[in-house]
Amino acid sequence: MIEDPEDNVQVQNERRQNDRSRLVVDVFYDGKEGTGVASTRDISVGGLYMNTTAHITEGSSLLVRISLRNGKQIVCNAEVVYSNPGLGVGIRFQGLSDEARMLLENELVDA
């Protein structure tokens, strides 16, 4: 049986708790499996998908720094909840502060 990629997208969308926006920003990440710079494909106050060729396994913990407009940035811990090796990973923010959440919400409204 051949798996339909659209089915995977539907399952991913059903698991999301927050609407995602198309906002392309730089994401600097640091974890046990490596350090690097990636870009987002979509983002919400709950998490993001970052484009990276790095192989980062599901369940990995990362420290991420997200560059926003006007020189602002968000730094928080995150967990990899979806891995598409060689293409990117989906991460869920952990412990996002109220201030960081507000900065991100404002950025998404203006996107």
Residue frames as qw, qx, qy, qz and C-alpha x, y, z in Angstrom:
[[0.000, 0.888, 0.460, 0.000, 0.00, 0.00, 0.00],
 [0.411, 0.354, -0.004, 0.840, 1.34, 3.43, -0.95],
 [0.242, -0.615, -0.474, 0.581, 1.10, 6.15, 1.67],
 [0.216, 0.791, 0.346, 0.457, -0.54, 9.37, 0.51],
 [0.373, 0.073, -0.283, 0.881, 1.44, 12.46, 1.67],
 [0.302, -0.458, -0.167, -0.819, -1.84, 14.41, 1.88],
 [0.746, -0.478, -0.452, -0.104, -3.00, 11.98, 4.61],
 [0.631, -0.156, -0.360, 0.670, 0.11, 12.83, 6.65],
 [0.055, 0.277, -0.012, 0.959, -0.58, 16.55, 6.28],
 [0.549, -0.507, -0.347, -0.566, -4.18, 16.03, 7.45],
 [0.772, -0.396, -0.445, 0.220, -3.02, 14.07, 10.52],
 [0.455, 0.008, -0.237, 0.859, -0.44, 16.75, 11.35],
 [0.163, -0.394, -0.137, -0.894, -3.06, 19.51, 11.01],
 [0.670, -0.519, -0.424, -0.320, -5.45, 17.66, 13.31],
 [0.729, -0.308, -0.409, 0.455, -2.77, 17.42, 16.03],
 [0.271, 0.273, -0.114, 0.916, -2.00, 21.13, 16.01],
 [0.206, -0.654, -0.621, 0.380, -3.53, 23.23, 18.74],
 [0.029, -0.723, -0.025, 0.690, -2.66, 26.59, 17.18],
 [0.649, 0.737, 0.191, 0.021, -3.17, 28.00, 13.70],
 [0.636, -0.266, 0.284, 0.667, 0.08, 28.39, 11.83],
 [0.305, 0.906, 0.014, -0.292, 1.15, 31.34, 9.70],
 [0.800, 0.379, 0.084, 0.458, 3.56, 31.50, 6.80],
 [0.158, -0.967, 0.199, 0.007, 6.35, 33.55, 8.30],
 [0.863, 0.270, -0.186, 0.384, 9.90, 33.01, 7.14],
 [0.237, -0.901, 0.313, -0.185, 12.46, 33.93, 9.80],
 [0.478, 0.445, -0.715, 0.249, 15.84, 32.59, 10.89],
 [0.833, -0.510, 0.027, -0.214, 15.94, 30.01, 13.67],
 [0.247, 0.576, -0.731, 0.269, 19.19, 29.25, 15.46],
 [0.898, -0.332, -0.093, -0.274, 19.08, 25.90, 17.23],
 [0.110, 0.550, -0.777, 0.286, 21.33, 24.04, 19.63],
 [0.899, -0.230, 0.081, -0.363, 20.86, 20.48, 20.75],
 [0.708, -0.393, 0.579, 0.097, 22.61, 17.22, 21.52],
 [0.775, 0.314, 0.491, 0.243, 22.52, 16.24, 17.83],
 [0.508, 0.284, 0.269, 0.767, 23.95, 19.51, 16.55],
 [0.054, -0.687, -0.194, 0.698, 23.86, 23.25, 16.23],
 [0.353, 0.232, 0.585, 0.692, 22.80, 25.25, 13.23],
 [0.242, 0.355, 0.066, -0.901, 20.72, 27.86, 11.49],
 [0.213, 0.373, 0.865, 0.259, 17.46, 27.08, 9.72],
 [0.239, -0.054, -0.126, -0.961, 14.50, 28.97, 8.34],
 [0.434, 0.247, 0.705, -0.504, 10.87, 28.54, 9.19],
 [0.030, -0.230, -0.769, -0.596, 8.22, 27.37, 6.80],
 [0.423, -0.630, -0.367, -0.538, 5.33, 28.01, 9.13],
 [0.254, 0.093, -0.630, 0.728, 5.02, 29.07, 12.73],
 [0.471, -0.679, -0.396, -0.401, 2.50, 29.51, 15.55],
 [0.307, -0.706, 0.405, -0.494, 2.66, 30.33, 19.24],
 [0.919, -0.269, 0.235, -0.167, 2.82, 26.57, 19.85],
 [0.716, -0.248, 0.526, 0.388, 5.70, 25.68, 17.57],
 [0.361, 0.744, -0.300, -0.476, 7.14, 25.78, 14.09],
 [0.922, 0.221, 0.241, 0.206, 8.46, 23.78, 11.18],
 [0.098, -0.838, 0.385, 0.375, 12.04, 24.56, 10.30],
 [0.836, 0.531, -0.139, 0.014, 13.76, 23.71, 7.06],
 [0.261, -0.741, 0.618, 0.037, 17.07, 21.97, 7.73],
 [0.759, 0.345, -0.539, -0.120, 19.10, 19.20, 6.17],
 [0.071, -0.424, 0.793, -0.432, 20.36, 18.21, 9.62],
 [0.623, -0.219, -0.729, -0.182, 19.13, 14.86, 10.91],
 [0.201, -0.270, 0.548, -0.766, 17.41, 15.63, 14.22],
 [0.278, -0.209, -0.934, -0.082, 15.38, 12.79, 15.70],
 [0.501, -0.600, -0.326, -0.532, 11.89, 13.01, 17.17],
 [0.747, -0.585, -0.293, 0.117, 11.94, 13.60, 20.91],
 [0.594, 0.124, -0.171, 0.776, 15.17, 15.63, 20.78],
 [0.227, -0.870, -0.291, 0.326, 15.38, 18.74, 22.91],
 [0.499, 0.440, 0.136, 0.734, 16.57, 21.98, 21.37],
 [0.160, -0.670, -0.220, 0.691, 17.29, 25.48, 22.53],
 [0.419, 0.563, 0.488, 0.518, 15.97, 27.78, 19.79],
 [0.118, -0.540, -0.090, 0.829, 16.49, 31.47, 19.13],
 [0.382, 0.637, 0.609, 0.277, 14.05, 33.02, 16.67],
 [0.219, -0.162, 0.086, 0.958, 14.94, 36.33, 15.05],
 [0.190, 0.769, 0.603, -0.090, 12.02, 38.74, 14.68],
 [0.306, 0.745, 0.180, 0.565, 11.68, 42.15, 13.10],
 [0.189, -0.901, 0.099, -0.378, 13.12, 45.24, 14.74],
 [0.276, 0.531, -0.698, 0.393, 16.03, 43.24, 16.16],
 [0.663, -0.354, 0.411, -0.516, 13.84, 41.37, 18.65],
 [0.481, 0.219, -0.842, -0.108, 14.22, 37.68, 19.32],
 [0.829, -0.363, 0.094, -0.415, 12.66, 34.83, 21.24],
 [0.267, 0.397, -0.864, 0.158, 14.72, 32.21, 23.06],
 [0.765, -0.246, 0.294, -0.517, 13.08, 29.07, 24.40],
 [0.315, -0.204, 0.926, 0.045, 13.34, 25.32, 24.74],
 [0.715, 0.278, -0.198, -0.611, 11.61, 23.11, 22.22],
 [0.613, -0.116, 0.781, -0.014, 10.97, 19.44, 21.51],
 [0.250, 0.254, -0.696, -0.623, 11.15, 17.85, 18.06],
 [0.637, 0.151, 0.574, -0.491, 7.74, 16.28, 17.48],
 [0.821, 0.512, 0.241, -0.072, 8.12, 15.46, 13.79],
 [0.308, -0.593, 0.553, 0.498, 11.22, 14.70, 11.76],
 [0.792, 0.593, 0.132, -0.055, 11.52, 14.58, 8.00],
 [0.669, -0.439, 0.334, 0.499, 15.25, 13.69, 7.67],
 [0.473, 0.064, 0.458, 0.750, 17.14, 15.85, 5.22],
 [0.038, 0.614, 0.481, 0.625, 14.21, 18.29, 4.83],
 [0.185, -0.518, 0.177, -0.816, 13.16, 19.62, 8.21],
 [0.291, -0.230, -0.851, 0.372, 11.59, 19.14, 11.62],
 [0.371, -0.687, -0.305, -0.545, 8.48, 20.22, 13.44],
 [0.352, 0.036, -0.648, 0.674, 9.08, 21.52, 16.94],
 [0.413, -0.763, -0.449, -0.213, 6.83, 22.35, 19.88],
 [0.068, 0.623, -0.362, 0.690, 7.83, 25.21, 22.14],
 [0.665, -0.434, -0.573, 0.203, 8.29, 24.39, 25.81],
 [0.454, -0.576, -0.306, 0.607, 8.10, 27.01, 28.52],
 [0.255, 0.509, 0.269, 0.777, 7.44, 29.94, 26.20],
 [0.155, -0.309, -0.457, 0.819, 7.27, 32.99, 28.48],
 [0.212, 0.787, 0.530, -0.236, 4.28, 35.33, 28.40],
 [0.002, 0.784, -0.209, -0.584, 6.50, 38.07, 26.99],
 [0.168, -0.250, 0.800, 0.520, 7.85, 35.81, 24.23],
 [0.267, 0.472, 0.839, 0.056, 4.33, 34.62, 23.42],
 [0.163, 0.855, 0.281, -0.405, 3.15, 38.23, 23.10],
 [0.064, -0.625, 0.488, 0.606, 6.11, 39.14, 20.84],
 [0.204, 0.002, 0.900, 0.386, 5.36, 36.17, 18.62],
 [0.250, 0.658, 0.696, -0.141, 1.62, 36.88, 18.49],
 [0.111, 0.841, 0.004, -0.530, 2.36, 40.46, 17.42],
 [0.119, -0.434, 0.698, 0.557, 4.77, 39.24, 14.75],
 [0.244, 0.244, 0.914, 0.212, 2.19, 36.81, 13.38],
 [0.237, 0.776, 0.478, -0.336, -0.54, 39.46, 13.23],
 [0.099, 0.812, -0.229, -0.528, 1.74, 41.70, 11.17],
 [0.399, -0.197, 0.792, 0.418, 2.83, 38.86, 8.83]]
